[in-house]
Structures are given as structure tokens and as C-alpha cells.
């Protein structure tokens, strides 16, 4: 499960970079999903510590 969250976060970062610099496609949705993924990863790190 943890690996899946990291994979999703990496895909969202790549999509965000692609959307920001190449073509504007659903930028707001990508930003929201990226923030949710980062929060989920941080909560996972905090729970393991």
C-alpha cells in the first residue's frame, strides 16, 4: 500500500510538471490530488515513526 502511494505521488508530480510547463490540462484537479497525496504520505511517515 505504501509503495502505491509513492507511485501515485510521483505520477501526480510528473503530471503537475507536464501541465504547468507544457499544456494547461486540468491544473486545479492535479494540484488538489497532489496535495492529498503528499498529506497521505506524510501521515504514513508520521504513523511509522
Helices and strands as residue ranges (DSSP letters): H 2-21, H 27-48
